[in-house]
């Protein structure tokens, strides 16, 4: 009852090869507890039941366009490797997976820093704009400043969900021009194809539970922003939005220079950029992710040699509740830091 064999039925041709951990990754495969193999239970586990706080130091960084982002620092020895963590949609420094990743880094004596995307640090950003799935400018700004401060440091980045999409898109855009100090990257539960993912999230159970939850906080931020910038978007249309298609059509696309929501999703998807990555990168996904359909995952045969893909049968979205770990900690968080340990030498 607690074994970890293949799920019944024929495997998907595009994801059969990297069940568990991709060849050469050098880590035991993921095993979900027998009682936690439902995709939604895996997804709910962390937000509902994982608790924890770490002592962090906040720093505000001004951006070139006159706005700001907030960084939350896990301090440590100046010579220790540094891990940058990018959170998911409407996440932040208190997200369970952020705390988990920083805890894994601290256990190795590393430093960590969380990049809170604009409006996700507890304070709305200054400008009449927000963050979005394809905006790589703030990540580029922060990485450059970190390296300017300490040119001899070893740097790794972990991006989760939307943060993973931003990370992979940035890595692909930079290609061979990625800073030499960046030794490795990990992306967890990435929505590689935003068109396919939005269509999944905009129907049925996912729309009623996940999408509704995200849109509640997104609409609230728009109402708050409208008090400072009246009419910056069609606030009434945003208030009516009950799907990502409606929300991104009313806000994300016009506010950030896209023709419509499909143009935004298409141009912001990380999938087409993965082929351009030139730094050691690990991709961790679950086949039963309720946000990311299997057809959205990259074809292992199309990946560059420096990119490893691991697709587990179970895990949900940013779940990966591990049968082998006490307190049911996340296998993906441990695996991410293990991978970086091999690169940040």
C-alpha positions as CSV (number, residue, x, y, z in Angstrom):
1,X,0.0,0.0,0.0
2,X,2.9,2.4,0.6
3,X,5.1,1.3,-2.4
4,X,6.2,3.7,-5.1
5,X,5.8,1.8,-8.4
6,X,4.5,3.3,-11.6
7,X,0.9,4.4,-11.6
8,X,-1.5,2.1,-13.5
9,X,-2.1,2.6,-17.2
10,X,0.2,3.5,-20.1
11,X,2.7,6.3,-19.5
12,X,2.6,9.5,-21.5
13,X,5.1,9.3,-24.3
14,X,6.5,12.8,-23.5
15,X,7.0,12.2,-19.8
16,X,7.6,8.5,-19.4
17,X,11.4,8.6,-19.5
18,X,11.9,11.0,-16.6
19,X,9.6,9.4,-14.0
20,X,11.2,10.2,-10.6
21,X,14.5,11.8,-11.3
22,X,16.0,12.3,-14.7
23,X,18.9,10.1,-15.7
24,X,22.1,11.3,-14.2
25,X,20.5,13.4,-11.5
26,X,21.8,11.2,-8.8
27,X,19.0,11.3,-6.2
28,X,16.4,8.8,-5.0
29,X,13.1,9.0,-6.6
30,X,10.1,10.8,-5.0
31,X,7.7,8.6,-3.1
32,X,4.3,10.1,-2.0
33,X,2.7,8.7,1.1
34,X,-0.1,6.2,0.3
35,X,-2.6,8.6,1.9
36,X,-1.4,11.6,-0.1
37,X,-1.5,10.6,-3.7
38,X,-4.5,12.8,-4.6
39,X,-3.3,15.8,-6.6
40,X,-5.4,18.3,-4.7
41,X,-4.4,17.0,-1.3
42,X,-0.7,17.3,-2.3
43,X,-1.4,20.9,-3.4
44,X,-3.3,21.9,-0.3
45,X,-1.0,20.3,2.2
46,X,1.7,23.0,2.3
47,X,-0.6,26.1,2.4
48,X,-2.9,24.6,5.0
49,X,-0.6,22.6,7.3
50,X,3.0,23.7,7.0
51,X,4.1,26.4,9.4
52,X,7.4,28.1,10.1
53,X,9.2,31.4,10.2
54,X,12.8,32.3,9.9
55,X,14.7,35.4,11.1
56,X,15.0,37.6,7.9
57,X,16.3,41.0,7.1
58,X,14.4,43.2,4.7
59,X,16.1,45.4,2.0
60,X,14.4,47.7,-0.5
61,X,15.9,47.9,-3.9
62,X,14.9,50.7,-6.3
63,X,14.3,49.7,-9.9
64,X,15.4,51.6,-12.9
65,X,11.8,52.7,-13.8
66,X,11.3,54.4,-10.4
67,X,9.6,51.6,-8.6
68,X,11.0,49.1,-6.0
69,X,11.2,45.5,-5.0
70,X,11.7,44.2,-1.5
71,X,14.3,41.5,-0.7
72,X,14.2,39.4,2.4
73,X,17.6,38.1,3.5
74,X,18.7,35.0,5.4
75,X,22.1,36.1,6.5
76,X,25.1,34.0,6.9
77,X,28.9,34.0,6.3
78,X,29.9,36.4,3.5
79,X,31.8,33.6,1.8
80,X,28.9,31.2,1.8
81,X,27.0,30.4,-1.4
82,X,23.9,32.5,-1.9
83,X,20.5,31.1,-3.1
84,X,17.9,33.5,-4.6
85,X,14.3,32.3,-4.2
86,X,11.5,33.4,-6.6
87,X,7.9,32.8,-5.3
88,X,4.8,31.9,-7.2
89,X,1.6,33.8,-8.1
90,X,0.5,35.9,-5.1
91,X,3.2,34.2,-3.0
92,X,5.9,35.9,-1.0
93,X,8.4,35.4,1.8
94,X,5.9,33.6,4.0
95,X,4.9,31.0,1.4
96,X,5.5,27.5,2.8
97,X,7.9,26.5,0.0
98,X,9.9,29.7,0.5
99,X,10.4,29.0,4.2
100,X,11.2,25.4,3.3
101,X,13.8,26.3,0.7
102,X,15.5,28.8,3.1
103,X,15.5,26.2,5.8
104,X,17.3,23.7,3.6
105,X,19.8,26.4,2.6
106,X,20.4,27.4,6.3
107,X,21.0,23.7,7.2
108,X,24.0,23.8,4.8
109,X,25.3,27.1,6.2
110,X,24.3,29.0,3.1
111,X,22.8,32.5,2.7
112,X,19.4,33.1,1.1
113,X,17.5,36.0,-0.4
114,X,13.9,36.1,-1.5
115,X,12.9,38.4,-4.3
116,X,9.3,39.6,-3.6
117,X,7.7,40.5,-6.9
118,X,6.1,43.9,-7.1
119,X,3.1,44.2,-4.7
120,X,3.9,40.9,-3.0
121,X,5.9,42.1,0.0
122,X,3.0,43.5,1.9
123,X,3.1,46.9,0.4
124,X,1.9,48.0,-3.1
125,X,4.5,49.1,-5.6
126,X,4.7,52.7,-6.6
127,X,3.8,52.6,-10.3
128,X,0.5,51.9,-12.0
129,X,1.6,48.4,-12.9
130,X,2.2,45.0,-11.2
131,X,4.3,41.9,-11.8
132,X,3.4,39.2,-14.3
133,X,4.5,35.7,-15.5
134,X,6.9,36.9,-18.2
135,X,8.5,40.0,-16.6
136,X,12.2,39.2,-16.2
137,X,13.4,42.8,-15.7
138,X,13.4,42.8,-11.9
139,X,15.2,39.5,-11.7
140,X,17.9,40.8,-14.0
141,X,18.2,44.0,-12.0
142,X,18.6,42.1,-8.7
143,X,21.0,39.5,-10.0
144,X,23.3,42.2,-11.4
145,X,23.2,44.2,-8.2
146,X,24.0,41.1,-6.1
147,X,27.0,40.4,-8.3
148,X,28.2,44.0,-8.3
149,X,28.3,43.9,-4.5
150,X,30.2,40.6,-4.3
151,X,31.7,39.6,-7.6
152,X,33.4,36.5,-6.2
153,X,30.3,34.8,-4.8
154,X,28.7,31.5,-6.0
155,X,25.0,32.1,-6.8
156,X,22.1,29.7,-7.3
157,X,18.5,30.5,-8.1
158,X,15.3,28.5,-7.3
159,X,12.0,29.6,-8.9
160,X,8.7,28.1,-7.9
161,X,5.6,28.1,-10.2
162,X,5.3,31.6,-11.7
163,X,8.7,32.3,-10.2
164,X,10.1,29.3,-12.1
165,X,8.6,30.6,-15.3
166,X,10.2,33.9,-14.8
167,X,13.5,32.2,-14.0
168,X,13.5,29.9,-17.1
169,X,12.5,32.7,-19.4
170,X,15.3,34.9,-18.1
171,X,17.9,32.1,-18.4
172,X,16.8,31.5,-22.0
173,X,16.8,35.1,-22.9
174,X,20.3,35.6,-21.5
175,X,21.6,32.4,-22.9
176,X,25.4,32.3,-22.9
177,X,25.4,35.8,-21.3
178,X,24.3,34.6,-17.9
179,X,26.8,35.8,-15.3
180,X,29.5,33.3,-14.5
181,X,28.7,33.6,-10.8
182,X,25.4,31.9,-11.4
183,X,26.3,28.2,-11.1
184,X,22.9,26.5,-11.1
185,X,19.2,26.9,-11.2
186,X,16.1,24.9,-10.2
187,X,12.5,25.5,-11.4
188,X,9.6,23.7,-9.6
189,X,6.1,23.2,-10.9
190,X,6.6,25.6,-13.8
191,X,3.6,26.5,-16.1
192,X,5.7,26.2,-19.2
193,X,2.7,26.8,-21.5
194,X,0.6,29.6,-20.0
195,X,-2.2,29.1,-22.7
196,X,-2.7,25.5,-21.7
197,X,-2.4,26.2,-18.0
198,X,-4.9,29.1,-18.1
199,X,-7.4,26.9,-19.9
200,X,-7.1,24.2,-17.2
201,X,-7.4,26.7,-14.4
202,X,-10.4,28.4,-15.9
203,X,-12.8,25.5,-15.8
204,X,-14.4,23.1,-13.3
205,X,-12.9,22.4,-9.8
206,X,-9.7,24.4,-10.6
207,X,-11.7,27.5,-11.5
208,X,-14.0,27.2,-8.4
209,X,-11.1,26.7,-5.9
210,X,-7.7,27.7,-7.2
211,X,-8.5,30.5,-9.6
212,X,-11.1,32.0,-7.3
213,X,-8.6,32.2,-4.5
214,X,-5.9,33.8,-6.7
215,X,-8.3,36.4,-8.1
216,X,-9.6,37.5,-4.7
217,X,-6.2,38.9,-3.7
218,X,-5.4,40.1,-7.2
219,X,-8.7,42.1,-7.5
220,X,-8.1,43.5,-4.0
221,X,-4.7,44.9,-5.1
222,X,-6.3,46.5,-8.2
223,X,-8.9,48.2,-6.0
224,X,-6.1,49.6,-3.7
225,X,-4.1,50.7,-6.7
226,X,-7.1,52.5,-8.2
227,X,-7.3,54.7,-5.1
228,X,-3.9,56.1,-6.1
229,X,-4.3,55.9,-9.9
230,X,-8.0,56.2,-10.7
231,X,-8.9,54.7,-14.1
232,X,-5.5,53.1,-14.6
233,X,-7.4,50.1,-15.9
234,X,-11.0,49.2,-16.4
235,X,-11.5,48.5,-12.6
236,X,-15.1,47.4,-13.2
237,X,-14.1,44.8,-15.7
238,X,-11.4,43.5,-13.3
239,X,-14.0,43.3,-10.5
240,X,-16.2,41.2,-12.7
241,X,-13.4,38.8,-13.7
242,X,-13.9,35.2,-12.6
243,X,-11.4,33.6,-14.8
244,X,-7.7,34.2,-15.7
245,X,-8.8,34.9,-19.2
246,X,-11.1,37.7,-18.0
247,X,-8.6,39.1,-15.6
248,X,-5.6,39.1,-17.9
249,X,-7.8,40.6,-20.7
250,X,-8.9,43.4,-18.4
251,X,-5.7,44.1,-16.6
252,X,-2.5,42.3,-17.4
253,X,-2.6,42.7,-21.2
254,X,-3.4,46.4,-21.4
255,X,-1.3,47.4,-18.4
256,X,1.8,45.7,-19.7
257,X,1.7,46.2,-23.4
258,X,0.1,43.0,-24.7
259,X,-2.6,42.8,-27.4
260,X,-4.8,40.6,-25.3
261,X,-4.7,37.7,-22.8
262,X,-3.6,35.1,-25.4
263,X,-0.8,37.4,-26.6
264,X,0.3,37.8,-23.0
265,X,0.2,34.1,-22.3
266,X,2.0,33.2,-25.5
267,X,4.8,35.8,-25.2
268,X,5.3,35.1,-21.5
269,X,5.5,31.3,-21.5
270,X,8.9,29.9,-20.6
271,X,8.6,26.7,-22.6
272,X,10.0,28.2,-25.9
273,X,13.0,29.7,-24.0
274,X,14.2,26.5,-22.3
275,X,16.2,25.6,-25.4
276,X,18.4,28.7,-24.9
277,X,19.5,27.9,-21.3
278,X,23.2,27.5,-20.9
279,X,23.6,27.0,-17.1
280,X,23.1,23.8,-15.2
281,X,19.3,23.7,-14.5
282,X,16.9,21.1,-12.9
283,X,13.2,21.1,-13.7
284,X,10.9,19.4,-11.2
285,X,7.3,18.7,-12.1
286,X,4.5,16.3,-11.2
287,X,2.4,14.6,-13.8
288,X,-0.7,15.1,-11.7
289,X,-0.2,18.9,-11.2
290,X,-3.7,20.4,-11.3
291,X,-2.3,23.6,-12.7
292,X,-0.1,22.2,-15.4
293,X,-1.4,19.6,-17.8
294,X,1.1,16.9,-19.0
295,X,1.0,18.2,-22.5
296,X,2.5,21.5,-21.3
297,X,5.7,19.8,-20.0
298,X,8.8,20.1,-22.2
299,X,9.8,17.2,-24.4
300,X,12.9,15.7,-22.7
301,X,14.5,15.1,-26.2
302,X,14.4,18.8,-26.9
303,X,16.2,20.0,-23.8
304,X,19.8,21.2,-24.0
305,X,22.5,19.1,-22.3
306,X,22.7,21.3,-19.2
307,X,19.0,20.9,-18.4
308,X,17.6,17.9,-16.5
309,X,13.9,17.1,-16.3
310,X,12.3,15.2,-13.4
311,X,8.6,14.3,-13.6
312,X,7.0,12.4,-10.8
313,X,3.7,10.6,-11.0
314,X,2.4,12.4,-7.9
315,X,3.2,15.7,-6.2
316,X,0.4,18.1,-7.2
317,X,1.4,21.7,-7.6
318,X,4.3,22.7,-5.4
319,X,3.4,19.8,-3.1
320,X,5.8,16.8,-3.2
321,X,4.8,15.7,0.3
322,X,7.5,13.0,0.9
323,X,6.8,9.7,2.6
324,X,10.4,9.3,3.5
325,X,10.7,12.6,5.5
326,X,9.6,13.5,9.0
327,X,6.9,16.1,9.3
328,X,6.1,15.3,5.6
329,X,8.5,17.9,4.3
330,X,8.8,18.6,0.6
331,X,11.0,16.4,-1.6
332,X,11.3,19.1,-4.2
333,X,12.8,21.6,-1.8
334,X,15.4,19.1,-0.6
335,X,16.1,18.0,-4.2
336,X,16.5,21.6,-5.3
337,X,19.2,22.3,-2.7
338,X,20.9,19.0,-3.3
339,X,21.2,19.8,-7.0
340,X,22.6,23.2,-6.2
341,X,25.0,21.7,-3.7
342,X,26.7,19.9,-6.6
343,X,27.0,23.1,-8.6
344,X,27.9,25.7,-5.9
345,X,31.3,24.4,-5.2
